[in-house]
Amino acid sequence: MPTISAFYGILIQIFWREHGPAHFHALYAEHEALIDIRALAVIEGSLPRRGLALVLEWASEHRAELMEDWDLCTRMQTPKKIAPLS
């Protein structure tokens, strides 16, 4: 489960061999949410409102990179790190 980015105490991870839709995991304290990359919507779990807003802002800025990492992971290749939210 590679961590591809981290900011404000939030970890962003993409797992190998996961099935669609294309998504990433956002972990914040005891919370975890799966975020659809294309729709930028929570498909499972939850985050506190402020944490979710930060994750969605970051994902919006890095959607193309997230899709590249998703494609790498589906081919069992190591995803690239993505810059944190600044």
C-alpha positions in Angstrom: 0.0 0.0 0.0 2.2 2.8 -1.2 1.8 6.2 0.3 1.9 8.6 -2.6 1.4 11.8 -0.7 1.0 13.2 2.8 -0.2 16.6 4.0 -1.8 18.1 7.1 -1.8 14.7 8.8 -3.6 13.0 5.9 -2.0 10.0 4.1 -3.0 9.3 0.5 -2.5 5.7 -0.6 -3.1 3.6 -3.7 -3.2 -0.2 -3.4 -2.0 -2.8 -6.0 -4.5 -5.2 -7.5 -7.6 -3.2 -6.5 -10.7 -3.3 -8.7 -12.3 -0.3 -10.3 -13.5 2.3 -10.2 -10.2 4.1 -10.1 -9.8 5.3 -6.6 -7.4 6.1 -3.8 -7.5 5.8 0.0 -7.3 8.9 2.3 -6.4 8.2 5.9 -6.8 10.8 8.6 -6.4 9.7 12.3 -8.9 6.9 12.8 -10.9 7.8 9.6 -10.5 6.4 6.1 -12.3 7.1 2.9 -12.0 5.7 -0.6 -12.2 8.5 -3.2 -13.2 8.0 -6.8 -10.6 9.7 -8.9 -12.8 10.6 -11.9 -15.9 11.8 -9.9 -13.9 13.1 -6.9 -16.6 11.5 -4.6 -16.4 9.3 -1.6 -17.3 5.8 -2.5 -16.7 4.2 0.9 -15.9 5.4 4.4 -15.8 9.0 5.6 -13.5 11.8 6.7 -14.2 14.8 8.9 -15.5 17.7 6.8 -12.4 19.8 6.8 -10.2 16.8 6.0 -12.4 15.8 3.1 -12.3 19.3 1.7 -8.5 19.3 1.8 -8.4 15.8 0.1 -10.8 16.9 -2.7 -8.9 20.1 -3.3 -5.6 18.2 -3.6 -7.2 15.5 -5.8 -8.6 18.1 -8.1 -5.2 19.6 -8.6 -3.6 16.2 -9.2 -6.2 14.1 -11.0 -4.0 13.3 -14.0 -1.2 12.1 -11.8 -3.6 10.1 -9.7 -4.8 8.3 -12.9 -1.2 7.6 -13.9 -0.5 6.1 -10.5 -3.8 4.0 -10.7 -2.6 2.7 -14.1 0.8 1.9 -12.7 -0.7 0.0 -9.7 -3.0 -2.0 -11.9 0.2 -3.2 -13.8 1.8 -4.0 -10.4 4.3 -1.2 -10.8 5.3 1.3 -8.1 3.3 4.5 -8.2 5.0 7.9 -8.3 5.0 10.3 -5.4 2.6 13.3 -5.8 3.3 16.7 -4.3 1.3 17.5 -1.2 -1.3 20.2 -0.9 0.6 23.5 -0.4 
